[in-house]
Amino acid sequence: MKIALIGYGYWGPNIARNLNKTPKAELYAICDMDENNLERARRLYGSSVKYVKDYHELIGEVDAFAIALRQDISYPIALELLAEKKHLFMEKPLATSTEQVQTLGKLSEQYDVTLHVDHIMVFHPIIRYIKNMIETGELGDLLYFDVSRMNLGPHIKNDINAMWDLAVHDLAVLDYLCDGMEMKRVSAAGLAHYGDSEELTYLTVEYDNMIASVRSSWISPFKERRMIIAGTKKMAIFDDIQTDEKLTICDKGIDISDDFREYGRYEARVRLGDLYMPHIEMEDILLNSIEHFIDCINGKKESIAGYKQAYRVISILEQADKSIKGRM
């Protein structure tokens, strides 16, 4: 399978590296309008890859495209390539509105092609481990998600805010772990001090009997990527900053008692159990995402990070934007 990459700027080199690594496909070409970017790619891949400035030259030569461009640029290109019956690997967020997502999704179905969004954290082995804990009942009923994704920079974007850039990862994970469960209410607050886009956002998503809190920041003094997933039986802490054991399982929770005969006896009692850190082999999650995309094409199946998941994620972000603007 021949795949061409459009965009060799910030994230494109990582996609190219993994397309070149996987035995499941061929990195056929790299397209970028900036000759300096193409020259950077040439120094790595030499004559094994074709280099062009205009992706139209490649439409008749490849089976699929990976697009690593800003959403306002990638959307019209995606429309065109889907109509040309090309499979698409798209950077997150898929689009800037649910209306655009629906349009792309309908086109992918109309032309029977795979549309995959690089919700990269969905393909993390630790997320897969937690998913299994939920499905087997080990975690119990889900109570809450508490997520922090913060850093000082490395850049402050003008086209999207921190929530659209960072929280999209966590909302995709939340959607995956909860099997696309419908949310009931969304609220958010944000700070835009250095430009028009919020550099700091606090997002709350409410579900039936569960709540999620997501903090996203480009202006934090320290880097944090931590997710707490609490169930009625156990709690999981995923700290992606840790270099070794990133997942801690806490056998802690609340037990309910119906014994009220003695003074001071309460219905809810804290249960303190063991902590353990399961060893989970790390994997290249971008490679996992790319190979899932390829497997979906070959198997003619829908991606777990397809347009339907993107629709649910962006629907939350749209409502959060309205909530932020309503507070201003």
KEFIVO-369394 format. One record per residue (C-alpha): x, y, z; residue number from 1. Coordinates in steps of 0.001 Angstrom, whole numbers. Example, Ala and Ser with C-alpha at 12.3 -4.5 7.8 and 13.67 -1.06 7.14 Angstrom:
2
<u: 12300&v: -4500&w: 7800&num: 1>
<u: 13670&v: -1060&w: 7140&num: 2>
***
This chain:
328
<u: 0&v: 0&w: 0&num: 1>
<u: 1398&v: 3378&w: -1046&num: 2>
<u: 805&v: 6324&w: 1295&num: 3>
<u: 1745&v: 9959&w: 735&num: 4>
<u: 2235&v: 12508&w: 3514&num: 5>
<u: 991&v: 16083&w: 3089&num: 6>
<u: 2732&v: 18449&w: 5483&num: 7>
<u: 6274&v: 18063&w: 6804&num: 8>
<u: 6232&v: 20811&w: 9413&num: 9>
<u: 5745&v: 20226&w: 13156&num: 10>
<u: 4185&v: 16740&w: 13387&num: 11>
<u: 4675&v: 15511&w: 9822&num: 12>
<u: 8240&v: 14214&w: 10412&num: 13>
<u: 6939&v: 11873&w: 13125&num: 14>
<u: 4279&v: 10486&w: 10796&num: 15>
<u: 6843&v: 10054&w: 8017&num: 16>
<u: 9220&v: 8207&w: 10356&num: 17>
<u: 6541&v: 5706&w: 11343&num: 18>
<u: 5204&v: 5275&w: 7821&num: 19>
<u: 8757&v: 4483&w: 6819&num: 20>
<u: 9104&v: 2052&w: 9743&num: 21>
<u: 5978&v: -47&w: 9300&num: 22>
<u: 6206&v: -3105&w: 7021&num: 23>
<u: 2497&v: -2790&w: 6324&num: 24>
<u: 2781&v: 156&w: 3916&num: 25>
<u: 5189&v: 2207&w: 1819&num: 26>
<u: 5990&v: 5853&w: 2432&num: 27>
<u: 5702&v: 6756&w: -1223&num: 28>
<u: 5902&v: 10551&w: -1201&num: 29>
<u: 6169&v: 13674&w: 958&num: 30>
<u: 4398&v: 16861&w: -70&num: 31>
<u: 5076&v: 20313&w: 1319&num: 32>
<u: 4951&v: 23779&w: -235&num: 33>
<u: 8060&v: 24816&w: 1702&num: 34>
<u: 11234&v: 23728&w: -83&num: 35>
<u: 13151&v: 23883&w: 3201&num: 36>
<u: 10849&v: 21244&w: 4678&num: 37>
<u: 11291&v: 19043&w: 1618&num: 38>
<u: 15053&v: 19398&w: 1894&num: 39>
<u: 14895&v: 18272&w: 5529&num: 40>
<u: 13011&v: 15184&w: 4403&num: 41>
<u: 15457&v: 14484&w: 1557&num: 42>
<u: 18352&v: 14377&w: 3984&num: 43>
<u: 16604&v: 11551&w: 5825&num: 44>
<u: 14962&v: 9491&w: 3095&num: 45>
<u: 17054&v: 10260&w: 22&num: 46>
<u: 15820&v: 8834&w: -3259&num: 47>
<u: 13545&v: 6240&w: -1622&num: 48>
<u: 10725&v: 8811&w: -1409&num: 49>
<u: 9195&v: 11146&w: -3981&num: 50>
<u: 9107&v: 14868&w: -3064&num: 51>
<u: 6498&v: 17266&w: -4450&num: 52>
<u: 5009&v: 20656&w: -3658&num: 53>
<u: 1590&v: 19882&w: -5145&num: 54>
<u: -299&v: 16863&w: -3803&num: 55>
<u: -2387&v: 16706&w: -6984&num: 56>
<u: 595&v: 15047&w: -8663&num: 57>
<u: 159&v: 12069&w: -6344&num: 58>
<u: -3575&v: 11373&w: -6517&num: 59>
<u: -3260&v: 8769&w: -9252&num: 60>
<u: -202&v: 7140&w: -7689&num: 61>
<u: -1130&v: 6337&w: -4067&num: 62>
<u: -3820&v: 4497&w: -2132&num: 63>
<u: -3971&v: 6794&w: 873&num: 64>
<u: -2862&v: 10142&w: 2248&num: 65>
<u: -1775&v: 11260&w: 5693&num: 66>
<u: -2508&v: 14946&w: 6293&num: 67>
<u: -554&v: 16896&w: 8929&num: 68>
<u: -1746&v: 20472&w: 8397&num: 69>
<u: -3787&v: 23094&w: 10262&num: 70>
<u: -7496&v: 22273&w: 10285&num: 71>
<u: -8494&v: 25272&w: 8161&num: 72>
<u: -6102&v: 24054&w: 5453&num: 73>
<u: -6649&v: 20308&w: 5793&num: 74>
<u: -10456&v: 20377&w: 5535&num: 75>
<u: -10808&v: 21385&w: 1852&num: 76>
<u: -7959&v: 19029&w: 928&num: 77>
<u: -9700&v: 16185&w: 2746&num: 78>
<u: -12957&v: 16895&w: 894&num: 79>
<u: -11147&v: 16664&w: -2421&num: 80>
<u: -9210&v: 13511&w: -1609&num: 81>
<u: -12229&v: 11649&w: -232&num: 82>
<u: -14055&v: 12412&w: -3482&num: 83>
<u: -11058&v: 10855&w: -5235&num: 84>
<u: -11697&v: 7702&w: -3154&num: 85>
<u: -8499&v: 8002&w: -1137&num: 86>
<u: -8191&v: 6687&w: 2413&num: 87>
<u: -7249&v: 9431&w: 4882&num: 88>
<u: -5159&v: 9551&w: 8056&num: 89>
<u: -5966&v: 12939&w: 9610&num: 90>
<u: -4371&v: 14866&w: 12449&num: 91>
<u: -6553&v: 15865&w: 15417&num: 92>
<u: -8904&v: 17556&w: 15705&num: 93>
<u: -10502&v: 16218&w: 12527&num: 94>
<u: -12261&v: 19514&w: 11796&num: 95>
<u: -13328&v: 22750&w: 13425&num: 96>
<u: -17047&v: 21890&w: 13739&num: 97>
<u: -19396&v: 18932&w: 13974&num: 98>
<u: -20932&v: 20062&w: 10686&num: 99>
<u: -17574&v: 19606&w: 8947&num: 100>
<u: -17086&v: 16236&w: 10622&num: 101>
<u: -20457&v: 15040&w: 9345&num: 102>
<u: -19595&v: 16159&w: 5828&num: 103>
<u: -16283&v: 14285&w: 5866&num: 104>
<u: -17902&v: 11229&w: 7422&num: 105>
<u: -20664&v: 11058&w: 4815&num: 106>
<u: -18114&v: 11338&w: 2025&num: 107>
<u: -16018&v: 8515&w: 3479&num: 108>
<u: -19097&v: 6293&w: 3596&num: 109>
<u: -20261&v: 7336&w: 148&num: 110>
<u: -16923&v: 6417&w: -1428&num: 111>
<u: -16273&v: 3450&w: 888&num: 112>
<u: -12912&v: 4659&w: 2186&num: 113>
<u: -11332&v: 4685&w: 5648&num: 114>
<u: -11254&v: 7994&w: 7532&num: 115>
<u: -9017&v: 7785&w: 10602&num: 116>
<u: -8249&v: 10536&w: 13126&num: 117>
<u: -4929&v: 10439&w: 14968&num: 118>
<u: -6419&v: 10345&w: 18476&num: 119>
<u: -3039&v: 8998&w: 19460&num: 120>
<u: -3650&v: 8328&w: 23168&num: 121>
<u: -6377&v: 5815&w: 22324&num: 122>
<u: -3568&v: 3581&w: 21046&num: 123>
<u: -1506&v: 3691&w: 24242&num: 124>
<u: -959&v: 243&w: 25845&num: 125>
<u: -1846&v: 1655&w: 29278&num: 126>
<u: -5186&v: 2931&w: 27992&num: 127>
<u: -5740&v: -534&w: 26511&num: 128>
<u: -4953&v: -2040&w: 29946&num: 129>
<u: -7429&v: 279&w: 31701&num: 130>
<u: -10054&v: -500&w: 29070&num: 131>
<u: -9691&v: -4186&w: 29931&num: 132>
<u: -10046&v: -3380&w: 33653&num: 133>
<u: -13343&v: -1649&w: 32899&num: 134>
<u: -14658&v: -4402&w: 30631&num: 135>
<u: -13822&v: -7178&w: 33115&num: 136>
<u: -15391&v: -5268&w: 36006&num: 137>
<u: -12103&v: -4997&w: 37923&num: 138>
<u: -12426&v: -1209&w: 38222&num: 139>
<u: -16118&v: -1343&w: 39118&num: 140>
<u: -18652&v: 1266&w: 38033&num: 141>
<u: -16986&v: 4434&w: 36775&num: 142>
<u: -17256&v: 7426&w: 39121&num: 143>
<u: -15040&v: 10167&w: 37727&num: 144>
<u: -12145&v: 11127&w: 35458&num: 145>
<u: -9706&v: 13798&w: 36578&num: 146>
<u: -7210&v: 14856&w: 33908&num: 147>
<u: -4379&v: 17417&w: 33801&num: 148>
<u: -2491&v: 18095&w: 30572&num: 149>
<u: -310&v: 21148&w: 31153&num: 150>
<u: 3008&v: 22617&w: 30061&num: 151>
<u: 4770&v: 25935&w: 29491&num: 152>
<u: 4263&v: 26099&w: 25747&num: 153>
<u: 5992&v: 24741&w: 23744&num: 154>
<u: 3933&v: 27179&w: 21680&num: 155>
<u: 732&v: 29207&w: 21952&num: 156>
<u: -1438&v: 28695&w: 18892&num: 157>
<u: -3648&v: 31302&w: 17309&num: 158>
<u: -5988&v: 29047&w: 15328&num: 159>
<u: -7220&v: 26919&w: 18279&num: 160>
<u: -7158&v: 27195&w: 22062&num: 161>
<u: -5460&v: 24901&w: 24580&num: 162>
<u: -8622&v: 22864&w: 24969&num: 163>
<u: -8882&v: 22057&w: 21249&num: 164>
<u: -5158&v: 21297&w: 21142&num: 165>
<u: -4759&v: 19301&w: 24365&num: 166>
<u: -8119&v: 18198&w: 25807&num: 167>
<u: -9020&v: 16527&w: 22518&num: 168>
<u: -6562&v: 13742&w: 23497&num: 169>
<u: -8278&v: 13143&w: 26826&num: 170>
<u: -11809&v: 13402&w: 25455&num: 171>
<u: -10953&v: 10777&w: 22851&num: 172>
<u: -9617&v: 8483&w: 25592&num: 173>
<u: -12710&v: 9124&w: 27699&num: 174>
<u: -14951&v: 8326&w: 24724&num: 175>
<u: -13011&v: 5112&w: 24026&num: 176>
<u: -13086&v: 3900&w: 27629&num: 177>
<u: -16812&v: 4647&w: 27952&num: 178>
<u: -17791&v: 3167&w: 24570&num: 179>
<u: -19052&v: 6486&w: 23251&num: 180>
<u: -21436&v: 7100&w: 26153&num: 181>
<u: -23651&v: 10145&w: 25639&num: 182>
<u: -22801&v: 13172&w: 27761&num: 183>
<u: -25527&v: 15098&w: 29597&num: 184>
<u: -23981&v: 18508&w: 30257&num: 185>
<u: -20820&v: 20457&w: 29379&num: 186>
<u: -19382&v: 23528&w: 31069&num: 187>
<u: -16036&v: 25292&w: 30724&num: 188>
<u: -14013&v: 28343&w: 31701&num: 189>
<u: -10864&v: 29727&w: 30129&num: 190>
<u: -8243&v: 32471&w: 30124&num: 191>
<u: -7029&v: 34245&w: 26965&num: 192>
<u: -4263&v: 36611&w: 28058&num: 193>
<u: -1694&v: 36497&w: 25236&num: 194>
<u: -4027&v: 36414&w: 22256&num: 195>
<u: -7533&v: 35551&w: 21104&num: 196>
<u: -7297&v: 31864&w: 22027&num: 197>
<u: -7518&v: 30586&w: 25601&num: 198>
<u: -4143&v: 29403&w: 26888&num: 199>
<u: -5766&v: 27854&w: 29982&num: 200>
<u: -9080&v: 25978&w: 30108&num: 201>
<u: -11096&v: 24055&w: 32687&num: 202>
<u: -13618&v: 21669&w: 31161&num: 203>
<u: -16307&v: 19625&w: 32940&num: 204>
<u: -18337&v: 16912&w: 31221&num: 205>
<u: -21239&v: 15266&w: 33045&num: 206>
<u: -22627&v: 11812&w: 32267&num: 207>
<u: -25125&v: 9547&w: 33997&num: 208>
<u: -23540&v: 8790&w: 37399&num: 209>
<u: -20094&v: 9974&w: 36248&num: 210>
<u: -18224&v: 13240&w: 35790&num: 211>
<u: -15023&v: 14214&w: 33957&num: 212>
<u: -12798&v: 17193&w: 34724&num: 213>
<u: -10108&v: 18158&w: 32197&num: 214>
<u: -7518&v: 20908&w: 32710&num: 215>
<u: -5500&v: 22089&w: 29698&num: 216>
<u: -2762&v: 24722&w: 29804&num: 217>
<u: 54&v: 26193&w: 27727&num: 218>
<u: 1068&v: 28495&w: 30603&num: 219>
<u: 1840&v: 26084&w: 33441&num: 220>
<u: 5224&v: 26349&w: 35242&num: 221>
<u: 5600&v: 22559&w: 35069&num: 222>
<u: 4684&v: 19755&w: 32692&num: 223>
<u: 1926&v: 17395&w: 33751&num: 224>
<u: 110&v: 14623&w: 31915&num: 225>
<u: -1881&v: 12779&w: 34538&num: 226>
<u: -5186&v: 10960&w: 34398&num: 227>
<u: -7109&v: 9545&w: 37369&num: 228>
<u: -9863&v: 7075&w: 36506&num: 229>
<u: -11897&v: 6195&w: 39578&num: 230>
<u: -14224&v: 3249&w: 39869&num: 231>
<u: -16249&v: 1872&w: 42754&num: 232>
<u: -13785&v: -1015&w: 43236&num: 233>
<u: -10388&v: 404&w: 42260&num: 234>
<u: -8771&v: 3579&w: 40969&num: 235>
<u: -6149&v: 3937&w: 38242&num: 236>
<u: -3571&v: 6741&w: 37996&num: 237>
<u: -1863&v: 7133&w: 34629&num: 238>
<u: 1111&v: 9520&w: 34864&num: 239>
<u: 2588&v: 9809&w: 31382&num: 240>
<u: 5507&v: 11948&w: 32597&num: 241>
<u: 7007&v: 9048&w: 34525&num: 242>
<u: 9800&v: 7316&w: 32636&num: 243>
<u: 9294&v: 3834&w: 34077&num: 244>
<u: 6099&v: 2639&w: 35728&num: 245>
<u: 3441&v: 5011&w: 34471&num: 246>
<u: 347&v: 3241&w: 35839&num: 247>
<u: -593&v: 2869&w: 39519&num: 248>
<u: -3607&v: 805&w: 40564&num: 249>
<u: -5126&v: 1736&w: 43926&num: 250>
<u: -7310&v: -813&w: 45669&num: 251>
<u: -9095&v: 1998&w: 47455&num: 252>
<u: -12661&v: 3173&w: 47541&num: 253>
<u: -15818&v: 3578&w: 49574&num: 254>
<u: -17760&v: 706&w: 51114&num: 255>
<u: -21429&v: 1083&w: 51967&num: 256>
<u: -22698&v: -205&w: 55323&num: 257>
<u: -26286&v: -574&w: 56547&num: 258>
<u: -25256&v: -947&w: 60192&num: 259>
<u: -26255&v: 2260&w: 62023&num: 260>
<u: -26799&v: 873&w: 65524&num: 261>
<u: -23780&v: 2542&w: 67082&num: 262>
<u: -23085&v: 6268&w: 67373&num: 263>
<u: -20496&v: 7399&w: 64859&num: 264>
<u: -21170&v: 4537&w: 62445&num: 265>
<u: -21581&v: 5983&w: 58951&num: 266>
<u: -23112&v: 4591&w: 55816&num: 267>
<u: -20018&v: 5234&w: 53705&num: 268>
<u: -16648&v: 3957&w: 54919&num: 269>
<u: -13267&v: 4498&w: 53325&num: 270>
<u: -11542&v: 1318&w: 52163&num: 271>
<u: -7728&v: 1431&w: 52074&num: 272>
<u: -6081&v: -1413&w: 50174&num: 273>
<u: -2854&v: -2107&w: 48352&num: 274>
<u: -1110&v: -106&w: 45643&num: 275>
<u: 556&v: -1865&w: 42746&num: 276>
<u: 2224&v: -873&w: 39510&num: 277>
<u: 1677&v: -3411&w: 36738&num: 278>
<u: 4550&v: -3639&w: 34270&num: 279>
<u: 3299&v: -2736&w: 30811&num: 280>
<u: 5614&v: -2825&w: 27834&num: 281>
<u: 5764&v: 561&w: 26132&num: 282>
<u: 4949&v: 858&w: 22462&num: 283>
<u: 5194&v: 3561&w: 19802&num: 284>
<u: 1623&v: 4804&w: 19971&num: 285>
<u: 1870&v: 6772&w: 16717&num: 286>
<u: 2982&v: 3580&w: 14987&num: 287>
<u: 26&v: 1799&w: 16601&num: 288>
<u: -2310&v: 4478&w: 15257&num: 289>
<u: -857&v: 4277&w: 11744&num: 290>
<u: -962&v: 480&w: 11655&num: 291>
<u: -4560&v: 475&w: 12916&num: 292>
<u: -5409&v: 2804&w: 10005&num: 293>
<u: -3745&v: 415&w: 7545&num: 294>
<u: -5430&v: -2637&w: 9105&num: 295>
<u: -8826&v: -923&w: 8796&num: 296>
<u: -8199&v: -311&w: 5095&num: 297>
<u: -7145&v: -3893&w: 4453&num: 298>
<u: -9913&v: -5352&w: 6607&num: 299>
<u: -12578&v: -2921&w: 5344&num: 300>
<u: -13567&v: -2077&w: 8904&num: 301>
<u: -14301&v: 1141&w: 10752&num: 302>
<u: -11524&v: 2768&w: 12779&num: 303>
<u: -11987&v: 2992&w: 16548&num: 304>
<u: -10807&v: 6591&w: 16051&num: 305>
<u: -13005&v: 7303&w: 13068&num: 306>
<u: -15269&v: 10221&w: 12287&num: 307>
<u: -18009&v: 9045&w: 14682&num: 308>
<u: -15670&v: 9350&w: 17647&num: 309>
<u: -14400&v: 12667&w: 16272&num: 310>
<u: -18001&v: 13906&w: 16088&num: 311>
<u: -18616&v: 13124&w: 19764&num: 312>
<u: -15335&v: 14738&w: 20836&num: 313>
<u: -15842&v: 17894&w: 18791&num: 314>
<u: -19452&v: 18161&w: 19955&num: 315>
<u: -18126&v: 18463&w: 23524&num: 316>
<u: -15536&v: 21039&w: 22458&num: 317>
<u: -18167&v: 23107&w: 20642&num: 318>
<u: -20389&v: 23189&w: 23704&num: 319>
<u: -17389&v: 24043&w: 25868&num: 320>
<u: -16544&v: 26980&w: 23598&num: 321>
<u: -20090&v: 28288&w: 24000&num: 322>
<u: -19798&v: 27932&w: 27758&num: 323>
<u: -16514&v: 29877&w: 27805&num: 324>
<u: -17948&v: 32672&w: 25658&num: 325>
<u: -21051&v: 32797&w: 27847&num: 326>
<u: -18820&v: 33576&w: 30851&num: 327>
<u: -17063&v: 36490&w: 29137&num: 328>
***
